Amino acid sequence: MSESILTSPQQSSVPRRYEASRSILLWDRFMNRFITVGGLAIIAAVLGIFVFILWQVLPLFRPARVISMREFSLPVGGAVLMGLDEHGRTAFWLDAEGTLHFTDLETGQRFPGRSLWGGRQVRLTAWRYHPGRQEILCATAEGEVERVALRFPAPTGTSTATVAEPQVETQMLPELASKGYPVRAVDYGDSGTDKLLAVVQEVDGRQEVRAALLTQTRGLLGAGRIRVAATYDLSGQITGRVDRLLVDRDAASVVAATESGTVYYFRREGQQLELRQVFRPFADRPHPGVAFMEYLLGDVTLVLANPEGVLRLYSLYRPEGRSDRVFGPIHSFPSLPGAPGFFAASQRNKAFLVGHRGEVRLCYATTETIRWTGQWPEPIRLCAINSKYDRIALWDETGRLRLLRLDDPHPEAGWRAFFGRIWYEGADRPRYEWQSTGGSDAFEPKLSMVPLIVGTLKGTFYAMLFAVPVALLGALYVSQFAPPGFRGVAKPVMEVMASLPSVVLGFLGALWLAPRIETRVPSLLMIFLLVPLTALLMGAVWSRLPIRWRAQVPAGWEFLALAPVLLGAVWAGWGLGPVVERWVFVVADPVTGERVADFRLWWPWFTGADFQQRNSVVVGFMMGFAVIPIIFTLAEDALSNVPATLRSASLALGASRWQTALYVVVPTAAAGIFSALMVGLGRAVGETMIVVMATGNTPILSFNPFSGMRTLSANLAVELPEAPHHSTLYRALFLGALLLFVFTFLINTAAEVLRQRLRERFKNL
């Protein structure tokens, strides 16, 4: 009894109507935990997305991996060249007696040697191997030249199954060299219709350099006989002894290098073979001789080395002021200990294997990177890379053949490839460029992110340039000056604008807006000039009118007097545009030479930049319409939530409505306004469809407002459907997504920091 008397006053101290029921307490506890778990789940999801994207991007920055697979002991003999089939299953080599040898690299099976030259005993004095065509060109001490085509059967069954013997087809080429004299260098190009053969021969102690244009007819019964269409004696145009000779795969040029270090470049035009260029690639070195010269894939870039091991790449390009292409230095690599002793070019990309004695390097030409370096105890004599770029064969001087597995799926990637200035083949200077696909196997992908980043910033800038003044001034007017009835209509209308699909805005921008403003750019410039000036002038005049006149207009409805004047300014600007164009934007027509008034011709003449119909100005207009509702709504909420007591106090102290809005309301709502700008900025950065449709969607690095662009988000939309899974392009697109992710994260972080500082600064207002 005593305990109940003591406890009853405590139980009844809280009125029963204020006590929460058990179900409410349980529901409140559940919701608190649910919200907490939901927030943590969102954070985990965002981190998961980031980790997934990062996981897809990381392989782009990994070096090549080379793993030893098998070793074989082969006869040391007199092997002069070595190659691999496409799958890296069969290795072959040619000895100095003109015999081809084959071995199965899976089982070690040796095939019988195949004697060339019809089984005759010969001595080879020159040879060339073209891995792209799987052809060998060899010449003898008697001046004969034979072409050997290799055909490897595709592997079937298990990896240890016996493979079929490779097929060997031989063809004697027409006599070009003098009989009975050794050929010192030989090469052959075949474009399908035209064939070009070049030889260097020793004749009675003097050297002769000759070339021949060959033709071959094709009929219903197959290929006909090869005939000589034209011959060329290049000896008189070359000074010095030629020890290296190359013919490109299109049968269009001959490149010869002398012992003294001079390179001669001959170009064929029709049936004429003319000397186009003479250059010395190592004239600045103590040993200027050319000790090594080979083509990379595509036969556009020469890999050159001198006796010191200095490695340089010369590529064909068109210098400024010239109409034809010549060789020029574009890349260089760290020097080898000596002149290269072996070389193999990849047939899939711009990679090549090179080395001196026991040092082996796998290099990638475009980015000037060394993908892998290996050291071997014995000097390497010969090397080969299969066309699938996944096997390497090294043959040392002891007769040991090592088969290595190459794992380098993204050799063209790297920090420099994505963010550096690259000198690509055929270009006249280093540049930032995105071009993921091309029309030939020799094309090298260009994956610079810089044009896409600049395009993203460019589109965002023009969108915000148009949207921010309109949205902020509109929000300021609706929240501080407009009557309640007008505010109740304007804000819902702006919110409805936010629901407009971006594809509709992009469609309107591309097919309606762009053609209309293409010829009226001066009118737009006049409108942008006259409307602000008219508004300022109208405000100055209105403020000086007698108070009894201004009192006739209800507060907040002053825009009824301003709107007709502004519409008149728009009409006047549109009409004055052609007049201004005739006065200012006059240029000579490039076709007729007559003086014409056309801004589209004047802009390229004045700035040197292009003028395109779908350009950044169009994107700024249409993307601005997509961003305006977001900024307006958030900024209007921030301005409307400023306590009315602050406005009343300011007005009571004698400040005008404009002074109150500018010096009291805006600073108080600065944090919310800044958040609105950041949300709008994020919307503009991530916009896709408007950019894809309303601009040329060309990934060019240009700040020209009248040129097209491509943004990171638009690039994802355009390229991802065609990117092979886990290819370099596929992962490069994920890198673009990662950049967007990081860019948005940095913007939001900076926005939050600045918002907190603004809140602290104006919290006492």
ABEGO torsion letter per residue (X at the ends): XAAAAAAAAAAAABBAAABBBAAAAAAAAAAAAAAAAAAAAAAAAAAAAAAAAAAAAAAAABBBBBBBABBBBBBAEABABBBBBAAGABBBBBBAAGBBBBBBAAAGBBBBBBBBGGGBBBBBABBBBBAAAGBBBBBBAAGBBBBBBBBBBBBBEBAABBBBBBBBBBBBBBBABBBGBBBABBBBBBAGABBBBBBBBBBGGBBBBBBBBBBBBBBAAEBBBBBBABBBBAAAABBEBBABBBBBAAGABBBBBBAAGBBBBBBBBEABBBBABBBBAAAABABABBABBBBBBGGABBBBBBAAGBBBBBBBBBBBGBABBBBBBABBBBBBABBBABBBBBAABABBBBBBEABBBBBBAAAGBBABBBBBABBBABBBBBAAGABBBBBBAAGBBBBBBBBBABAABEAAAAABBBBBBGBABBBBBBBABBABAABBBBABAAAAAAAAAAAAAAAAAAAAAAAAAAAAAAAAABBAAAAAAAAAAAAAAAABBAAAAAAAAAAAAAAAAAAAAAAAAAAAAAAAAAAAAAAAAAAABBAAAAAABBBGAAAAAAAAAAAAAAAAAAAAAAAAAAAABBBBBAAAGBBBBBAAAAAAAAAGBBBBABBAAAAAAAAAAAAAAAAAAAAAAAAAABBAAAAAAAAAAGBBAAAAAAAAAAAAAAAAAAAAAAAAAAAAAABAAAAAAABAGBBBBBABAABBBBBAAAAAAAAAAABBBGBAAAAAAAAAAAAAAAAAAAAAAAAAAAAAAAAAAAAAX
